[in-house]
Amino acid sequence: MIPVLIGVLSAVAIALLARSTRFDQDRSFYPTVLIVIAAYYILFAVMGGSRQALVWELVVAVAFSAVAIMGALHLPLLVGVGIVAHGLFDFVHYTMIEDAGVPGWWPGFCGSLDVVLGLWVISRSTSGSVR
């Protein structure tokens, strides 16, 4: 439960910091966040030492990166949906990809962070706050 709480608090802190600095007014900010979020699993695959996991993590990261880029260029709402989708992916990742490098606390932490942050991005994009 602690990883989930830390994830939620981290999402709130990221959203508040992005808003107070006005970084979130730039359409490239949250797409970049989504790309970085997706890249963590590549790191975990390298740490776990599995080439098969690395290949699958790269495929997934490319897919989320494509969503981020398409959202940045055409539809900001897609970025928020992508971040939420990545959070949901965090919760089922272990059923799809065997990656020994993923810390046990990661799904709760990153999944909750992604869902909360993604919902924030969706609310910002639907309110017209993103340029």
TIFIMAR-887610 format. One record per atom (N, C-alpha, C): residue number from 1; atom name; x, y, z. Coordinates in pm, 1 decimal, always signed. Layout:
<nodes>
NODE_NUM_CA_X_Y_Z
...
</nodes>
This chain:
<nodes>
NODE_1_N_+81.6_-120.5_+0.0
NODE_1_CA_+0.0_+0.0_+0.0
NODE_1_C_+85.9_+126.8_+0.0
NODE_2_N_+202.2_+120.5_+60.9
NODE_2_CA_+291.7_+236.4_+65.3
NODE_2_C_+336.1_+277.8_-75.3
NODE_3_N_+373.5_+184.7_-164.3
NODE_3_CA_+411.1_+226.9_-299.7
NODE_3_C_+298.7_+301.1_-372.3
NODE_4_N_+174.2_+258.2_-350.5
NODE_4_CA_+60.7_+325.2_-414.1
NODE_4_C_+47.5_+467.4_-360.3
NODE_5_N_+57.4_+483.4_-230.6
NODE_5_CA_+48.6_+616.7_-169.3
NODE_5_C_+160.2_+707.6_-220.0
NODE_6_N_+280.9_+655.1_-226.1
NODE_6_CA_+393.8_+734.7_-276.1
NODE_6_C_+373.5_+769.3_-423.3
NODE_7_N_+318.7_+676.8_-501.1
NODE_7_CA_+289.9_+703.7_-641.7
NODE_7_C_+187.6_+815.0_-658.5
NODE_8_N_+80.4_+810.0_-580.6
NODE_8_CA_-23.1_+913.9_-588.0
NODE_8_C_+34.7_+1049.1_-548.4
NODE_9_N_+108.2_+1052.4_-438.2
NODE_9_CA_+167.8_+1178.5_-392.9
NODE_9_C_+268.9_+1231.5_-494.4
NODE_10_N_+342.7_+1142.3_-556.3
NODE_10_CA_+438.6_+1183.8_-659.9
NODE_10_C_+367.1_+1243.8_-780.2
NODE_11_N_+256.1_+1183.3_-820.2
NODE_11_CA_+178.6_+1236.7_-932.7
NODE_11_C_+127.0_+1376.3_-902.9
NODE_12_N_+76.6_+1395.0_-781.3
NODE_12_CA_+27.5_+1527.4_-741.1
NODE_12_C_+142.5_+1627.6_-742.3
NODE_13_N_+258.3_+1586.9_-690.6
NODE_13_CA_+374.5_+1677.3_-687.9
NODE_13_C_+419.8_+1713.0_-829.6
NODE_14_N_+423.2_+1614.9_-917.9
NODE_14_CA_+463.0_+1641.3_-1056.8
NODE_14_C_+365.1_+1737.6_-1123.1
NODE_15_N_+235.6_+1712.8_-1104.7
NODE_15_CA_+133.8_+1798.9_-1165.6
NODE_15_C_+143.1_+1941.5_-1111.5
NODE_16_N_+159.9_+1955.9_-980.5
NODE_16_CA_+169.6_+2089.8_-921.3
NODE_16_C_+296.6_+2161.5_-965.8
NODE_17_N_+405.9_+2090.2_-970.2
NODE_17_CA_+531.6_+2150.2_-1014.4
NODE_17_C_+522.5_+2191.2_-1161.8
NODE_18_N_+465.4_+2104.4_-1243.9
NODE_18_CA_+451.4_+2136.8_-1386.6
NODE_18_C_+360.6_+2257.6_-1406.6
NODE_19_N_+255.8_+2263.5_-1327.7
NODE_19_CA_+163.0_+2376.1_-1341.8
NODE_19_C_+226.0_+2506.2_-1289.4
NODE_20_N_+293.5_+2499.5_-1175.3
NODE_20_CA_+351.1_+2621.3_-1116.9
NODE_20_C_+465.4_+2677.6_-1201.2
NODE_21_N_+535.5_+2592.7_-1271.5
NODE_21_CA_+643.7_+2639.0_-1359.8
NODE_21_C_+594.5_+2666.8_-1501.4
NODE_22_N_+469.9_+2632.5_-1527.2
NODE_22_CA_+405.7_+2644.3_-1658.2
NODE_22_C_+466.1_+2551.2_-1762.8
NODE_23_N_+540.6_+2452.3_-1718.2
NODE_23_CA_+593.4_+2354.3_-1812.4
NODE_23_C_+480.0_+2280.7_-1881.4
NODE_24_N_+369.2_+2259.2_-1809.6
NODE_24_CA_+259.5_+2182.0_-1866.2
NODE_24_C_+180.0_+2257.4_-1972.3
NODE_25_N_+214.8_+2381.7_-1997.4
NODE_25_CA_+150.2_+2455.9_-2105.0
NODE_25_C_+213.4_+2424.1_-2240.4
NODE_26_N_+327.4_+2361.4_-2237.6
NODE_26_CA_+395.4_+2321.1_-2360.3
NODE_26_C_+346.4_+2181.7_-2400.0
NODE_27_N_+303.8_+2163.6_-2523.8
NODE_27_CA_+248.1_+2034.2_-2562.3
NODE_27_C_+350.3_+1921.8_-2561.7
NODE_28_N_+476.6_+1952.1_-2549.4
NODE_28_CA_+575.5_+1844.8_-2548.8
NODE_28_C_+608.4_+1794.4_-2408.1
NODE_29_N_+561.8_+1862.6_-2304.4
NODE_29_CA_+600.4_+1823.6_-2168.6
NODE_29_C_+550.1_+1683.6_-2131.2
NODE_30_N_+420.0_+1663.8_-2131.7
NODE_30_CA_+366.1_+1534.5_-2089.4
NODE_30_C_+395.5_+1421.9_-2189.2
NODE_31_N_+403.7_+1448.6_-2320.1
NODE_31_CA_+449.9_+1341.6_-2408.6
NODE_31_C_+591.1_+1293.3_-2372.8
NODE_32_N_+677.3_+1386.9_-2335.4
NODE_32_CA_+812.2_+1348.1_-2293.1
NODE_32_C_+805.7_+1263.7_-2166.6
NODE_33_N_+718.2_+1301.1_-2074.4
NODE_33_CA_+700.0_+1222.4_-1952.3
NODE_33_C_+656.4_+1080.1_-1988.6
NODE_34_N_+562.8_+1065.1_-2081.1
NODE_34_CA_+516.0_+932.0_-2121.1
NODE_34_C_+629.8_+849.8_-2181.8
NODE_35_N_+711.8_+911.4_-2263.4
NODE_35_CA_+824.4_+839.1_-2323.6
NODE_35_C_+921.7_+792.0_-2215.8
NODE_36_N_+950.4_+877.1_-2119.4
NODE_36_CA_+1042.0_+840.2_-2011.0
NODE_36_C_+982.1_+728.4_-1925.8
NODE_37_N_+852.6_+740.3_-1894.9
NODE_37_CA_+785.6_+636.9_-1816.0
NODE_37_C_+799.6_+500.6_-1885.3
NODE_38_N_+775.8_+499.1_-2015.2
NODE_38_CA_+782.8_+373.4_-2090.7
NODE_38_C_+924.8_+317.6_-2095.3
NODE_39_N_+1023.6_+403.8_-2089.9
NODE_39_CA_+1163.6_+360.1_-2100.5
NODE_39_C_+1213.1_+288.3_-1975.1
NODE_40_N_+1147.5_+307.4_-1862.2
NODE_40_CA_+1192.8_+240.8_-1739.6
NODE_40_C_+1194.2_+89.3_-1753.6
NODE_41_N_+1096.2_+33.2_-1822.4
NODE_41_CA_+1093.1_-112.0_-1836.5
NODE_41_C_+1210.2_-163.6_-1919.9
NODE_42_N_+1261.2_-81.2_-2010.4
NODE_42_CA_+1381.3_-119.5_-2085.1
NODE_42_C_+1498.1_-132.2_-1988.0
NODE_43_N_+1510.7_-35.5_-1899.6
NODE_43_CA_+1615.3_-40.2_-1797.6
NODE_43_C_+1601.4_-165.6_-1712.1
NODE_44_N_+1479.2_-196.2_-1670.1
NODE_44_CA_+1457.7_-314.3_-1586.6
NODE_44_C_+1495.4_-442.8_-1661.0
NODE_45_N_+1466.0_-448.4_-1790.3
NODE_45_CA_+1501.9_-566.9_-1869.1
NODE_45_C_+1653.4_-582.1_-1877.3
NODE_46_N_+1723.3_-472.1_-1893.6
NODE_46_CA_+1869.7_-477.5_-1895.1
NODE_46_C_+1921.3_-524.3_-1758.9
NODE_47_N_+1864.9_-470.4_-1652.7
NODE_47_CA_+1905.4_-510.8_-1517.9
NODE_47_C_+1875.5_-658.9_-1492.5
NODE_48_N_+1764.0_-708.2_-1546.1
NODE_48_CA_+1726.4_-847.3_-1526.7
NODE_48_C_+1804.8_-943.7_-1612.8
NODE_49_N_+1868.2_-892.2_-1717.5
NODE_49_CA_+1955.5_-974.1_-1801.1
NODE_49_C_+1885.9_-1065.1_-1900.5
NODE_50_N_+1758.7_-1040.1_-1929.0
NODE_50_CA_+1687.0_-1124.8_-2023.3
NODE_50_C_+1674.2_-1055.3_-2158.1
NODE_51_N_+1727.9_-1118.5_-2261.3
NODE_51_CA_+1716.7_-1061.1_-2395.4
NODE_51_C_+1572.3_-1064.4_-2444.4
NODE_52_N_+1500.5_-1171.5_-2410.8
NODE_52_CA_+1360.2_-1181.1_-2452.5
NODE_52_C_+1278.1_-1069.3_-2388.3
NODE_53_N_+1299.1_-1044.8_-2259.3
NODE_53_CA_+1228.1_-935.7_-2191.9
NODE_53_C_+1266.1_-802.1_-2254.5
NODE_54_N_+1393.1_-785.3_-2286.7
NODE_54_CA_+1438.5_-659.6_-2347.1
NODE_54_C_+1367.0_-633.4_-2479.5
NODE_55_N_+1354.9_-735.7_-2562.4
NODE_55_CA_+1286.9_-718.8_-2691.0
NODE_55_C_+1142.3_-677.2_-2668.7
NODE_56_N_+1071.3_-746.1_-2579.6
NODE_56_CA_+930.4_-712.7_-2555.5
NODE_56_C_+914.2_-575.4_-2491.7
NODE_57_N_+1005.0_-541.1_-2400.1
NODE_57_CA_+997.2_-408.9_-2337.0
NODE_57_C_+1023.4_-298.5_-2439.9
NODE_58_N_+1112.8_-324.1_-2533.9
NODE_58_CA_+1137.3_-227.0_-2641.1
NODE_58_C_+1013.1_-209.7_-2729.3
NODE_59_N_+947.3_-319.7_-2761.3
NODE_59_CA_+825.6_-312.5_-2842.7
NODE_59_C_+719.4_-228.3_-2771.9
NODE_60_N_+699.7_-254.6_-2644.3
NODE_60_CA_+599.1_-180.3_-2567.8
NODE_60_C_+638.4_-32.9_-2556.4
NODE_61_N_+765.7_-5.9_-2530.1
NODE_61_CA_+811.6_+132.5_-2517.5
NODE_61_C_+794.3_+209.3_-2648.7
NODE_62_N_+821.0_+144.0_-2760.3
NODE_62_CA_+801.3_+208.5_-2890.2
NODE_62_C_+653.6_+240.5_-2911.4
NODE_63_N_+566.0_+149.7_-2871.7
NODE_63_CA_+422.2_+173.5_-2888.2
NODE_63_C_+376.9_+293.4_-2803.6
NODE_64_N_+418.6_+298.5_-2677.8
NODE_64_CA_+380.5_+412.3_-2594.1
NODE_64_C_+445.6_+541.8_-2642.8
NODE_65_N_+567.1_+532.7_-2694.9
NODE_65_CA_+633.0_+651.2_-2749.9
NODE_65_C_+559.2_+701.8_-2873.2
NODE_66_N_+509.9_+610.7_-2954.8
NODE_66_CA_+432.4_+651.0_-3072.8
NODE_66_C_+304.3_+722.8_-3030.1
NODE_67_N_+238.8_+673.1_-2925.7
NODE_67_CA_+119.1_+739.7_-2873.3
NODE_67_C_+155.4_+879.6_-2824.5
NODE_68_N_+267.4_+890.6_-2754.4
NODE_68_CA_+312.2_+1020.8_-2703.1
NODE_68_C_+337.3_+1119.5_-2816.9
NODE_69_N_+403.9_+1074.2_-2920.5
NODE_69_CA_+436.2_+1161.7_-3033.4
NODE_69_C_+309.9_+1202.0_-3109.2
NODE_70_N_+221.8_+1105.2_-3133.8
NODE_70_CA_+96.3_+1137.2_-3203.0
NODE_70_C_+12.6_+1235.4_-3120.9
NODE_71_N_+11.9_+1214.8_-2989.4
NODE_71_CA_-61.2_+1307.1_-2903.0
NODE_71_C_-1.0_+1446.5_-2904.5
NODE_72_N_+130.2_+1453.5_-2901.5
NODE_72_CA_+197.2_+1583.5_-2902.9
NODE_72_C_+170.5_+1659.7_-3032.0
NODE_73_N_+168.4_+1588.1_-3141.8
NODE_73_CA_+153.9_+1652.7_-3271.2
NODE_73_C_+9.3_+1678.3_-3312.6
NODE_74_N_-82.9_+1592.6_-3265.1
NODE_74_CA_-218.6_+1600.4_-3318.3
NODE_74_C_-330.9_+1608.0_-3215.7
NODE_75_N_-318.0_+1536.4_-3104.2
NODE_75_CA_-430.4_+1525.3_-3011.9
NODE_75_C_-379.4_+1512.7_-2867.8
NODE_76_N_-365.3_+1623.9_-2796.4
NODE_76_CA_-311.7_+1620.0_-2659.8
NODE_76_C_-386.5_+1524.5_-2565.7
NODE_77_N_-515.2_+1504.8_-2587.7
NODE_77_CA_-592.4_+1411.9_-2505.2
NODE_77_C_-532.9_+1271.1_-2510.6
NODE_78_N_-478.1_+1234.6_-2624.1
NODE_78_CA_-418.9_+1102.2_-2642.0
NODE_78_C_-302.1_+1079.1_-2546.4
NODE_79_N_-231.3_+1184.4_-2510.9
NODE_79_CA_-118.9_+1171.7_-2417.4
NODE_79_C_-169.6_+1128.5_-2280.2
NODE_80_N_-273.9_+1193.5_-2231.4
NODE_80_CA_-330.9_+1156.0_-2102.2
NODE_80_C_-383.9_+1014.1_-2104.0
NODE_81_N_-450.9_+977.6_-2212.4
NODE_81_CA_-501.5_+841.1_-2226.3
NODE_81_C_-385.1_+742.2_-2227.2
NODE_82_N_-276.4_+778.5_-2294.9
NODE_82_CA_-157.7_+693.1_-2298.3
NODE_82_C_-94.8_+675.2_-2161.5
NODE_83_N_-90.8_+781.9_-2082.9
NODE_83_CA_-33.0_+772.0_-1948.2
NODE_83_C_-120.8_+683.3_-1859.7
NODE_84_N_-252.9_+700.7_-1866.6
NODE_84_CA_-343.2_+614.1_-1790.1
NODE_84_C_-326.7_+469.2_-1836.4
NODE_85_N_-320.6_+448.1_-1967.8
NODE_85_CA_-304.1_+312.6_-2021.6
NODE_85_C_-174.4_+250.0_-1972.2
NODE_86_N_-69.6_+331.0_-1963.0
NODE_86_CA_+56.2_+277.3_-1911.6
NODE_86_C_+41.9_+238.7_-1765.3
NODE_87_N_-33.8_+317.5_-1688.9
NODE_87_CA_-58.2_+282.1_-1548.9
NODE_87_C_-132.3_+150.3_-1537.0
NODE_88_N_-230.9_+129.7_-1621.1
NODE_88_CA_-303.6_+2.5_-1619.6
NODE_88_C_-211.6_-111.5_-1663.6
NODE_89_N_-126.0_-82.6_-1761.5
NODE_89_CA_-26.7_-180.6_-1805.6
NODE_89_C_+65.5_-220.0_-1690.0
NODE_90_N_+103.6_-122.4_-1607.1
NODE_90_CA_+189.3_-153.0_-1491.6
NODE_90_C_+128.4_-262.1_-1404.5
NODE_91_N_-2.3_-256.8_-1386.7
NODE_91_CA_-69.3_-352.2_-1298.0
NODE_91_C_-79.3_-493.1_-1356.2
NODE_92_N_-69.3_-506.4_-1488.8
NODE_92_CA_-79.2_-639.9_-1550.3
NODE_92_C_+50.2_-681.4_-1620.1
NODE_93_N_+150.8_-598.3_-1614.9
NODE_93_CA_+277.8_-623.8_-1683.0
NODE_93_C_+331.6_-763.1_-1653.9
NODE_94_N_+329.4_-802.7_-1527.9
NODE_94_CA_+387.8_-931.0_-1487.8
NODE_94_C_+317.2_-1050.2_-1552.6
NODE_95_N_+192.5_-1032.3_-1596.2
NODE_95_CA_+121.1_-1142.1_-1662.1
NODE_95_C_+156.1_-1151.1_-1810.2
NODE_96_N_+220.4_-1047.6_-1863.4
NODE_96_CA_+249.0_-1042.3_-2005.8
NODE_96_C_+397.1_-1061.1_-2038.6
NODE_97_N_+483.8_-1005.1_-1953.6
NODE_97_CA_+627.7_-1008.1_-1980.7
NODE_97_C_+699.5_-1051.8_-1854.0
NODE_98_N_+779.8_-1155.6_-1866.3
NODE_98_CA_+859.4_-1200.8_-1752.5
NODE_98_C_+989.7_-1120.5_-1751.4
NODE_99_N_+999.6_-1029.1_-1655.5
NODE_99_CA_+1114.2_-938.7_-1647.8
NODE_99_C_+1162.6_-935.1_-1503.2
NODE_100_N_+1269.6_-1008.8_-1476.5
NODE_100_CA_+1321.1_-1021.8_-1339.8
NODE_100_C_+1376.6_-890.2_-1285.3
NODE_101_N_+1400.7_-794.0_-1370.8
NODE_101_CA_+1457.4_-667.0_-1325.4
NODE_101_C_+1356.4_-571.4_-1264.5
NODE_102_N_+1226.5_-599.3_-1279.7
NODE_102_CA_+1123.6_-509.7_-1227.5
NODE_102_C_+1113.9_-527.4_-1075.5
NODE_103_N_+1135.4_-419.2_-999.2
NODE_103_CA_+1122.8_-430.1_-853.4
NODE_103_C_+979.3_-466.1_-814.1
NODE_104_N_+963.0_-538.9_-706.1
NODE_104_CA_+831.2_-581.6_-662.5
NODE_104_C_+736.4_-467.8_-630.3
NODE_105_N_+789.5_-355.8_-588.0
NODE_105_CA_+706.6_-241.3_-550.7
NODE_105_C_+670.3_-153.7_-671.3
NODE_106_N_+733.2_-177.1_-785.8
NODE_106_CA_+716.4_-89.7_-901.6
NODE_106_C_+573.0_-82.0_-953.9
NODE_107_N_+503.3_-193.8_-973.1
NODE_107_CA_+367.8_-183.8_-1029.1
NODE_107_C_+275.2_-93.0_-946.7
NODE_108_N_+277.0_-105.9_-816.6
NODE_108_CA_+191.9_-21.0_-732.4
NODE_108_C_+231.1_+124.9_-739.2
NODE_109_N_+361.0_+150.2_-733.7
NODE_109_CA_+410.9_+287.4_-738.5
NODE_109_C_+382.4_+351.4_-874.1
NODE_110_N_+434.0_+290.4_-979.5
NODE_110_CA_+423.4_+351.8_-1112.4
NODE_110_C_+281.0_+347.1_-1165.3
NODE_111_N_+210.4_+238.2_-1136.6
NODE_111_CA_+72.0_+228.5_-1182.7
NODE_111_C_-14.9_+337.8_-1124.5
NODE_112_N_-3.0_+361.2_-994.6
NODE_112_CA_-84.8_+465.8_-931.9
NODE_112_C_-40.9_+604.7_-977.6
NODE_113_N_+89.3_+625.4_-989.8
NODE_113_CA_+139.0_+754.1_-1038.7
NODE_113_C_+84.2_+781.1_-1178.8
NODE_114_N_+95.3_+682.4_-1266.5
NODE_114_CA_+51.8_+700.5_-1405.3
NODE_114_C_-97.8_+727.9_-1415.5
NODE_115_N_-178.1_+652.2_-1342.4
NODE_115_CA_-323.3_+671.4_-1352.4
NODE_115_C_-361.6_+810.8_-1303.5
NODE_116_N_-309.3_+852.4_-1189.2
NODE_116_CA_-343.4_+985.3_-1135.2
NODE_116_C_-291.7_+1095.1_-1228.4
NODE_117_N_-166.2_+1083.7_-1271.1
NODE_117_CA_-109.5_+1185.7_-1359.0
NODE_117_C_-182.2_+1187.3_-1493.6
NODE_118_N_-213.5_+1070.8_-1546.4
NODE_118_CA_-285.0_+1064.2_-1673.5
NODE_118_C_-422.4_+1129.3_-1666.6
NODE_119_N_-492.7_+1106.8_-1556.9
NODE_119_CA_-623.2_+1172.0_-1539.8
NODE_119_C_-606.6_+1323.6_-1531.2
NODE_120_N_-499.7_+1368.6_-1467.8
NODE_120_CA_-470.2_+1511.9_-1461.3
NODE_120_C_-446.5_+1567.1_-1602.5
NODE_121_N_-367.4_+1495.9_-1680.9
NODE_121_CA_-337.0_+1540.6_-1817.3
NODE_121_C_-465.3_+1542.7_-1901.8
NODE_122_N_-549.4_+1442.3_-1885.6
NODE_122_CA_-677.6_+1441.3_-1957.8
NODE_122_C_-760.0_+1564.0_-1920.3
NODE_123_N_-765.6_+1594.5_-1791.0
NODE_123_CA_-845.2_+1710.8_-1748.1
NODE_123_C_-785.8_+1840.9_-1802.4
NODE_124_N_-655.2_+1850.1_-1806.2
NODE_124_CA_-589.9_+1971.7_-1859.9
NODE_124_C_-611.8_+1982.9_-2011.2
NODE_125_N_-604.9_+1871.4_-2080.3
NODE_125_CA_-618.4_+1877.1_-2226.6
NODE_125_C_-762.7_+1905.1_-2267.9
NODE_126_N_-857.8_+1858.1_-2192.3
NODE_126_CA_-998.8_+1884.4_-2227.8
NODE_126_C_-1041.7_+2024.4_-2187.7
NODE_127_N_-967.3_+2088.3_-2096.5
NODE_127_CA_-1002.6_+2224.6_-2056.1
NODE_127_C_-935.7_+2329.3_-2144.7
NODE_128_N_-852.0_+2286.4_-2238.8
NODE_128_CA_-784.4_+2379.4_-2329.0
NODE_128_C_-663.4_+2445.9_-2266.8
NODE_129_N_-607.9_+2387.9_-2160.2
NODE_129_CA_-494.7_+2449.2_-2090.6
NODE_129_C_-361.5_+2420.1_-2156.3
NODE_130_N_-358.1_+2327.4_-2249.8
NODE_130_CA_-233.6_+2290.8_-2316.8
NODE_130_C_-231.4_+2356.1_-2453.6
NODE_131_N_-118.8_+2420.7_-2483.9
NODE_131_CA_-106.0_+2485.9_-2615.6
NODE_131_C_-62.2_+2388.0_-2719.5
</nodes>
